[in-house]
Amino acid sequence: MKVLKKIGYIIALALFLTLTLGPFIWTFILSVTPEYAMMEKTSGLFPDMVIYDNYRELLTEGTQRGALLITGIKNALKAVGAALLIGIPVAMMSAYALSRMEFKGRKLIKNLLLITMIIPVMATIIPLFRLFVARQWLDDIFWLSIVYVSSYLPMATWLISNYFSTIPKELEEAALIDGCGRMASFLRIIVPSSYPIILSAALIMFLNTWSQFQIPLILASSLETKPVAIVVSEFMTKDSVQYGLTAAAGIIAVVPPAATALIFRRFLISGMMRGSVKG
């Protein structure tokens, strides 16, 4: 029985790695394969010759494709930075109010947060587009970031609020002895020990903002605001598709979120576990 379980575990692990890492490995192989070799009839998975011309072109700002990609990365970073600077403080204050203050409708509001998480983007994108047109907010990274914040604020607030609810009120009451305000005391005493859940919420917001496609596709049409996800998709046109260049751009675009997730994976997992301990 133990042998069968071990074999089953190995098969399941191999299948999981194939489905998750396989597309990235294949994309990287395409990115270093000469364009002419992609259309050859061969049973080999790996190219006879490896080239890095696509990466050199994309990482050189002087080239047209390189300038587009670098601009897209900068736009994505700006949107991520604005979303985090606005979203995390608002999520912390909202979480504090929902977890520590007693007021009518508190539980209803907290439950409504869960409902907003399942609303599809396409259900709200047309009204958002009409609002952006009327207010002349199109192609503005700040207002685009506000949309991102509104999309991921419920999840961040829910996670942080659940964790704040598990903190004994005695700690907060002890801090009030110092004469500080209730909110100030809570932040000074509790927040330093809550950095895993706060960092986890920030990582979720960062990863989702970086990979956004549908929202900026509608609300950010100019080169000055297009994020890297939109820029990479435009490497493929109806007239021609440069597979190697597009694959290399995809690999470069996925490096920042992948590296961030790997570096802070401990906080991402522990934070989500802490944030789900109490509803």
C-alpha positions in Angstrom: 0.0 0.0 0.0 2.8 2.4 0.9 4.5 1.7 -2.5 1.3 2.4 -4.4 0.8 5.7 -2.5 4.4 6.7 -3.3 3.9 5.9 -6.9 0.7 7.8 -7.0 2.3 10.8 -5.3 5.2 10.8 -7.9 2.7 10.5 -10.8 0.6 13.4 -9.4 3.7 15.5 -8.8 5.0 14.9 -12.3 1.7 15.7 -13.8 1.5 18.9 -11.8 5.0 20.0 -12.8 4.3 19.2 -16.4 1.1 21.3 -16.5 2.6 24.3 -14.6 6.2 24.4 -15.7 5.7 22.8 -19.2 4.3 26.0 -20.9 7.1 28.1 -19.5 9.8 25.7 -20.6 8.3 25.4 -24.0 8.0 29.2 -24.3 11.7 29.6 -23.4 12.7 27.0 -26.0 10.8 28.9 -28.6 12.5 32.2 -27.5 16.0 30.8 -28.2 15.0 28.9 -31.4 15.8 30.5 -34.8 12.6 31.6 -36.6 13.3 29.3 -39.6 13.8 26.3 -37.4 10.3 26.5 -35.9 8.7 25.5 -39.2 11.0 22.6 -39.9 9.6 19.1 -39.8 11.4 17.4 -37.0 10.6 15.2 -34.0 13.2 16.9 -31.8 12.0 19.1 -28.9 15.2 21.1 -28.7 16.7 23.3 -31.5 20.0 22.4 -33.2 21.2 26.0 -32.6 20.4 28.3 -29.7 20.2 32.1 -30.2 19.6 35.0 -27.8 19.0 37.6 -30.5 15.4 38.0 -29.3 16.4 38.9 -25.8 19.1 41.3 -27.0 16.6 43.1 -29.2 14.0 43.4 -26.4 16.4 44.5 -23.7 17.9 47.2 -25.9 15.8 50.4 -25.6 17.1 51.7 -28.9 15.2 49.1 -30.8 11.5 49.5 -31.6 10.3 46.4 -29.9 12.7 46.9 -27.0 11.4 50.4 -26.4 7.8 49.2 -26.4 8.5 46.4 -23.9 10.5 48.6 -21.5 7.8 51.2 -21.6 5.2 48.6 -20.9 7.2 47.3 -17.9 7.6 50.9 -16.6 3.9 51.4 -16.9 3.1 48.2 -15.1 5.5 49.2 -12.3 3.8 52.6 -12.0 0.4 51.0 -11.8 1.6 48.5 -9.2 3.2 51.2 -7.1 0.1 53.4 -7.1 -2.2 50.5 -6.3 -0.1 49.4 -3.4 0.4 52.9 -2.0 -3.4 53.5 -2.1 -4.8 50.0 -1.5 -2.8 48.7 1.5 -3.4 51.7 3.8 -7.1 51.7 2.9 -7.4 47.9 3.4 -5.7 48.2 6.8 -8.1 51.0 8.0 -11.1 49.1 6.6 -10.0 45.9 8.2 -9.5 47.6 11.5 -13.1 49.1 11.4 -14.6 45.7 10.5 -12.7 43.7 13.0 -12.5 46.0 16.1 -15.4 48.4 15.9 -19.1 47.6 16.7 -21.6 49.2 14.4 -24.8 48.3 12.7 -24.4 46.4 9.5 -20.8 45.4 10.2 -21.4 41.7 9.5 -23.4 42.5 6.4 -20.6 44.6 5.0 -18.1 41.9 5.7 -20.2 39.3 3.9 -20.7 41.6 0.9 -17.0 41.8 0.5 -17.0 38.1 -0.4 -19.8 38.7 -2.9 -17.9 41.4 -4.7 -14.9 39.0 -5.2 -17.0 36.8 -7.6 -18.3 39.6 -9.8 -16.7 39.1 -13.3 -14.7 41.9 -14.8 -16.8 42.0 -18.0 -19.9 42.8 -15.9 -18.5 46.2 -14.9 -16.0 47.1 -17.6 -18.6 48.8 -19.9 -20.0 51.1 -17.1 -16.4 51.9 -16.1 -15.5 52.7 -19.7 -18.5 55.1 -20.0 -17.5 56.7 -16.7 -13.9 57.1 -17.8 -15.0 58.7 -21.1 -17.3 61.1 -19.4 -14.7 62.1 -16.8 -11.8 62.1 -19.4 -9.9 59.5 -17.3 -8.9 57.3 -20.1 -5.2 56.6 -20.5 -4.4 57.8 -17.0 -2.3 55.4 -14.8 -3.6 56.9 -11.6 -7.3 56.3 -12.4 -6.4 52.9 -13.8 -4.7 52.1 -10.5 -7.9 53.1 -8.7 -9.8 50.5 -10.7 -7.2 47.9 -9.7 -7.5 48.9 -6.0 -11.3 48.6 -6.1 -10.9 45.1 -7.7 -8.6 43.7 -5.0 -9.4 45.8 -2.0 -12.2 43.3 -0.9 -9.8 40.4 -0.8 -7.1 42.3 1.0 -9.6 43.8 3.5 -11.1 40.4 4.2 -7.7 38.7 4.8 -6.4 41.4 7.1 -9.7 41.8 8.9 -9.9 38.1 9.7 -6.4 38.2 11.2 -7.1 41.3 13.2 -10.2 39.6 14.7 -8.0 36.9 16.2 -5.8 39.4 18.2 -6.8 39.6 21.9 -8.5 42.9 22.7 -6.4 43.0 25.9 -3.4 44.0 23.9 -5.2 47.0 22.5 -6.6 47.9 25.9 -3.1 47.8 27.4 -1.9 50.2 24.7 -4.6 52.7 25.5 -3.0 53.2 29.0 -0.3 55.1 27.3 -2.8 57.8 26.3 -2.7 57.2 22.6 -5.9 57.1 20.5 -7.5 53.8 19.8 -6.5 53.5 16.2 -2.9 54.8 16.9 -2.5 52.4 19.7 -3.7 49.5 17.6 -1.3 50.4 14.8 1.6 50.9 17.1 1.2 47.6 19.0 -0.5 45.2 16.6 0.7 46.1 13.0 4.4 45.3 13.6 3.4 41.7 14.4 0.9 41.6 11.5 3.4 42.2 8.7 3.0 38.6 7.3 -0.7 39.1 6.5 -0.2 42.7 5.3 2.7 41.6 3.1 0.6 38.7 1.8 -2.2 41.1 0.8 0.3 43.4 -0.9 1.7 40.4 -2.8 -1.7 39.4 -4.0 -2.4 42.9 -5.1 1.0 43.2 -6.9 0.6 39.9 -8.7 -2.9 40.5 -9.9 -2.2 44.1 -10.9 0.9 43.1 -12.9 -1.0 40.4 -14.9 -4.1 42.6 -15.6 -5.2 42.4 -19.2 -8.9 43.0 -19.7 -9.1 46.2 -17.7 -6.1 48.0 -19.4 -7.2 46.7 -22.8 -10.3 48.8 -22.5 -9.1 51.7 -20.4 -5.5 52.2 -21.5 -5.0 52.4 -25.2 -2.1 54.7 -25.5 1.6 53.8 -25.3 2.1 56.0 -22.3 -0.3 53.8 -20.2 -0.3 50.3 -21.7 1.1 47.7 -19.3 3.5 45.0 -20.3 0.7 42.4 -20.8 -0.9 44.5 -23.5 2.4 45.3 -25.1 3.4 41.6 -25.4 0.0 40.7 -26.9 0.5 43.3 -29.6 3.6 41.6 -30.9 1.2 39.3 -32.7 -0.6 41.0 -35.6 -2.9 39.8 -38.3 -0.2 40.2 -40.8 2.7 38.4 -39.1 3.7 36.6 -35.9 7.3 36.6 -34.7 7.0 33.6 -32.4 10.5 33.8 -31.0 10.3 37.5 -30.2 6.8 37.1 -28.7 8.0 34.1 -26.6 11.0 36.1 -25.3 8.8 39.0 -24.4 6.5 36.7 -22.5 9.5 35.2 -20.5 10.8 38.7 -19.7 7.3 39.9 -18.6 6.9 37.0 -16.2 10.2 37.4 -14.5 9.3 40.2 -12.0 6.1 38.5 -10.6 7.7 35.1 -10.6 10.8 36.4 -8.8 8.6 38.3 -6.3 6.5 35.2 -5.6 9.5 33.0 -5.1 11.3 35.5 -2.8 8.2 36.2 -0.6 6.5 32.8 -1.0 6.7 32.2 2.8 4.8 35.3 3.6 2.3 34.7 0.8 1.4 31.2 2.1 1.5 32.1 5.9 -0.4 35.3 5.4 -3.2 33.6 3.5 -3.4 30.9 6.2 -3.6 33.5 8.9 -6.2 35.5 7.1 -8.5 32.6 6.7 -8.6 31.4 10.3 -11.7 33.3 11.2 -14.6 34.5 9.2 
